[in-house]
């Protein structure tokens, strides 16, 4: 959830805040010099959102689940016995 709160929420909020021409013309800060247009800013924000959703949640979730399944195959889902006398 850290990547969601750090990257996705601010990028979506920025796109929603500056979606109208009136909001863009009254913006306190303009796009940076290396990205002189608002369309470029929207493309960068959309790319960040898509990247985090696909790579962060998609591949990260797949890796977590596959690692969990591998650990279950190796160690089992639950311990066999707690506080049992040693054999």
C-alpha positions as CSV (number, residue, x, y, z in Angstrom):
1,X,0.0,0.0,0.0
2,X,3.0,2.3,0.3
3,X,3.4,2.6,-3.4
4,X,-0.3,3.2,-3.8
5,X,-0.3,6.1,-1.3
6,X,3.0,7.6,-2.5
7,X,2.6,7.3,-6.3
8,X,-1.0,6.6,-7.4
9,X,-3.0,8.8,-5.1
10,X,-1.0,12.0,-5.8
11,X,-0.8,11.4,-9.5
12,X,-4.6,10.8,-9.8
13,X,-5.2,13.8,-7.6
14,X,-3.0,16.0,-9.8
15,X,-4.8,14.8,-12.9
16,X,-8.3,15.4,-11.3
17,X,-7.3,18.8,-10.0
18,X,-5.9,20.1,-13.3
19,X,-8.4,18.4,-15.7
20,X,-10.1,21.7,-16.7
21,X,-8.5,24.5,-18.8
22,X,-9.6,27.0,-16.1
23,X,-7.7,25.1,-13.4
24,X,-4.6,24.8,-15.5
25,X,-4.6,28.6,-16.4
26,X,-4.9,29.5,-12.7
27,X,-2.3,27.0,-11.5
28,X,0.2,28.3,-9.0
29,X,3.0,26.1,-10.4
30,X,3.3,25.4,-14.1
31,X,4.7,22.1,-15.5
32,X,8.5,21.8,-15.2
33,X,10.9,23.1,-17.9
34,X,11.7,19.6,-19.3
35,X,7.9,19.0,-19.7
36,X,6.5,22.3,-21.0
37,X,2.9,21.2,-21.7
38,X,0.1,20.0,-19.5
39,X,-0.5,17.1,-21.9
40,X,3.0,15.8,-21.1
41,X,2.2,16.0,-17.4
42,X,-1.0,14.0,-17.8
43,X,1.0,11.4,-19.8
44,X,3.6,11.1,-17.1
45,X,1.0,10.8,-14.4
46,X,-0.9,8.2,-16.3
47,X,2.3,6.2,-16.9
48,X,3.1,6.3,-13.2
49,X,-0.4,5.1,-12.3
50,X,-0.3,2.3,-14.9
51,X,3.2,1.2,-14.0
52,X,2.5,1.0,-10.2
53,X,-0.8,-0.9,-10.9
54,X,0.7,-3.4,-13.4
55,X,4.2,-3.8,-12.1
56,X,3.7,-3.0,-8.4
57,X,0.4,-4.8,-7.7
58,X,0.4,-7.2,-10.6
59,X,3.9,-8.6,-10.6
60,X,4.4,-7.9,-6.9
61,X,1.2,-9.7,-6.0
62,X,2.2,-12.6,-8.2
63,X,5.6,-12.9,-6.6
64,X,4.2,-12.8,-3.1
65,X,1.6,-15.5,-3.8
66,X,4.2,-17.7,-5.6
67,X,6.6,-17.3,-2.7
68,X,3.8,-18.1,-0.2
69,X,2.9,-21.3,-2.1
70,X,6.6,-22.3,-2.3
71,X,6.9,-21.8,1.5
72,X,3.8,-23.9,2.1
73,X,5.2,-26.6,-0.1
74,X,8.5,-26.5,1.8
75,X,7.4,-26.1,5.5
76,X,3.7,-26.9,5.4
77,X,0.8,-24.6,6.2
78,X,0.8,-25.1,10.0
79,X,3.4,-26.5,12.4
80,X,2.8,-30.1,13.2
81,X,2.8,-29.7,17.0
82,X,3.5,-27.0,19.5
83,X,5.1,-27.9,22.9
84,X,5.2,-31.6,22.0
85,X,7.8,-33.7,23.7
86,X,10.7,-34.3,21.4
87,X,10.8,-37.7,19.7
